[in-house]
Amino acid sequence: MPTTPRPIAERARVDRAAFEAEIVPAAQPVVLRGQVRDWPLVTAAIESDAAFCAALRARASTVAGEAWFGPPAIEGRFGYDDTLTAHNFDRRLATVEQVLDLIMRQRDDPAPWAIYAGAMPVARHMPGFAATHAMPLIDADRHMLVSLWLGNRTKTAAHWDLPQNLACVLAGRRRFTLFPTDQVANLYVGPIDFTLAG
């Protein structure tokens, strides 16, 4: 029987004490509106798309990372072909600047190519990011994976991620549909040894 997704709880920005005392122990998803509003890249994004791209380019390295490219026919939905034996997109190497250029070049196109560069380690692709975009909710000495995600209007199939995530939206919008962890067996539409991520 289908159910309607319920909205995720929302709060205004919190300090570290509230984060550690209230949010972490609750172990429930929450949207923290405005939490990274003061980050330089967010400030640039509020100014304009051009300002955001310029600020991102100025911080980006020339190291290429994996990016996904899908033809307009997939309408931004990365997945499998009709036989479930191949993907409906190509993987290529691209720098942050190249990905930004491709996104911006077709931003007014009603049927753009789908572009997605995910999990790009910021230490490699955005050196110095942590120094100018500190996350005060977490101890800076704590080991954590910090990644950059870039793309236009795309959709990623349901999948399992580590449950302790802070997803910070610097520009644009993101929508998450979350499932209970006991549903992991039902999240993959294709063969488990041939997931979209490889």
Sequence and secondary structure as in RCSB ss.txt:
>XXXX:A:sequence
MPTTPRPIAERARVDRAAFEAEIVPAAQPVVLRGQVRDWPLVTAAIESDAAFCAALRARASTVAGEAWFGPPAIE
GRFGYDDTLTAHNFDRRLATVEQVLDLIMRQRDDPAPWAIYAGAMPVARHMPGFAATHAMPLIDADRHMLVSLWL
GNRTKTAAHWDLPQNLACVLAGRRRFTLFPTDQVANLYVGPIDFTLAG
>XXXX:A:secstr
        EEEE   HHHIIIIIHHHT  EEEETTTTTSHHHHHHHH HHHHHHHHHHH  S  EEEEEE GGGT
TB  B TTSSSBSSEEEEE HHHHHHHHHHTTT SS  EEEEEEEEHHHHSTTHHHHS  TTS TTS    EEEE
ESS B       S       SS        GGGGGGS SS GGG TT 
